[in-house]
Every structure is written in structure tokens, then in C-alpha cells.
């Protein structure tokens, strides 16, 4: 998660919402990483999780990533959770909850409510305070009109 936090800080330095993500094999090999970049890439799907999944799938030459873990600093949104299901990610490990748009435990709880052909396991709250604080500082700076 510390690597995901470093990626999130890269996003913040580019004035993107500070979210970082990594895809790691069960053996511990880093397969893909990314940070939020929808603004600079002009791509509404360029969330950290999607960027990391694309990199890992490209490396593996397969859109399925069974047995892999995804580490992300913030609870995934609906779009990202859908991509994680389709990729067959085994486990999602995230930092802070996302009370409004989180799709796992917070806002929508889609894994509990939806009919999915794959259900990743999940672990929330890993370095949650650091992940949450990074988001709070970013949005506070944005509200104050400073770069954070």
C-alpha cells in the first residue's frame, strides 16, 4: 500500500485526484501500476485501478488476471469494481473507504447486492488514515485554490 500511496502522490502533483493502484501476482510480482489521470489523458475511465489493470493485462497478454491482487488507496467505484470482476482479480486491498461512491463496503455494497459471475475477496482499511489524509489535503487545497 505504501507504493500505491506514492503513486497517489504523483497524481496529486499533476492536480489529479490522488489515487494510486497496483496489480500484484500471488507470487508478489508487480504486474501493473497506475494513478488517477482522467483530466490529463482526457479519458473518464483513466482511474488508477483501470490504468493498473490495463498495464497488468498487457504484460500478461490476457484480460483475465486470476490469482492477482489489486492494491488501491481508496475503495473502488462502480466502474472500477466492474472491471475488477471482469478481470477476475482474486483480492482487492484498499486503504480508505469512499463514503459516497465506494462500491464495496460504503456507498453501494455491490458485491453483497449484485449477481456477479466472480466475486473478489476484499480487505479494507489498510493504511486507511494515510490514504484518507492524502485525499483530505488534496481537496482542502483545491477548495482554497492552491495546489496540494
N, C-alpha and C positions, 0 to 999 in steps of 0.2 A: 504494500500500500504506500510505502514511502516513495517508491518510483512513480506511482500514479499521482501522488501529491506534487512531485517535481514537474510532471507533465502538466498538471493543472496550473502550476505557477507560470509555465511557459504560455499557456492560454491567456492568463490574466495579463501578462506582459504585452500581449498582442491585442489587448482590450476585448478578448473573448471571455465568455463565462468560464470560470476556472474549474473545469472538469477534466480529469485525466483517466486513462484506462489502459490496461494491459491484458493480453491473452497469453496464458502460460500453459504449456502441456503438463500433464500429470507428472512427468519426469522433472519438471522445473525449467524447461527450455522456454525462453521468451520467443513467442511466435509473431506477436504484433503489438504495437502500441499506438496511442493517439491521444490527442486532446481536442477539445471543442474548437471548431473552426468554421461554423456556418457563415459568419459575417465575411471573413476574408476570402473564403472559397466560393461565396455566392451559392451555397448549397445547403438547403434547410435540413438535409439528412446528415450533415457532417458533424454529428455528435461524437464525443470521444469514443463511445462504445462501438459505433459504426466504423469509425476510422480504424480502430484496433482490429475489429473483425475482418475488415477488408484486407488489411495487411497480413493477418494470420491465414486467411483463406487463400490469398495469393501465394504465400510461402508454401502452403500445403497443397496447392493446386486442387483445392476441393472446398466447396462452400460449407461443407459439414465439418465440424470441429469437435467430434465426440471425445470425451475424456479430458477436455480442456477446461480451465478455469478462467473467468474474466474478473479482474480486479478493477473497480471503479470508485472514484471518490464520493460520488453521490448516487443514491438509489436511482436505478434506471427509469426512464419514462416509458410510456406505452409503446412508442415506435421502437425503442431500443430493446425492450423486453421481447417484442415480436421477433426482432432479428436474432436475439439470443436463443429463442426457442427454435427458430428455423435452422440455425447453425448447430443445434444440438449441444450447446455449451452445457457441461456437466454441473458446474457450480458457479454461481455469481457471488462474489465477495464485494460488499460495498461499505463505504465509510458512513457518511451522514444520511439520515432519512431526508426525503424530499416531501414535505407535508402536503403540498398542493398537487404535484404532478408525479409523485412516485407511484410506480405501478406494481410493486411487490408487496410492501407492508403498509404503506401510508395512504395515499390518496385513493387508490383503486383496488388493490389486492387482487389483481387479475389471475394470479396462479391459483388462488382459492376459488375464484368465481368462474373462470373460463374453462372451456373444453379445449384442451391442447393435446396434441399427439406426443409432446415431450414436455416434461416439467423439470427445469433445472433446480437443483438444490440451491439454497441461498444462506448466506451468513451476513448479517448487517451489523453495523456499529464498530467496524474495525478502524481505529484511529478517527472515530467519529468527531471528536472535539476539534482536531486539527483540520479535518475536511470541512466541517461546518464553519469554523472561524475564517478559513480562506474565502468561502462564499460570502460571509457577512462583511468582511473587509472590502471585498470587491464591489458589492452592491452599495455599501456605505459611500465608498469613493465615487461611485457612479452618480449617486444622488447628490453628492457635494460638487460634482463636476470636475473631480480630479482623477488622474489615472492611478489605479491602485495596485 
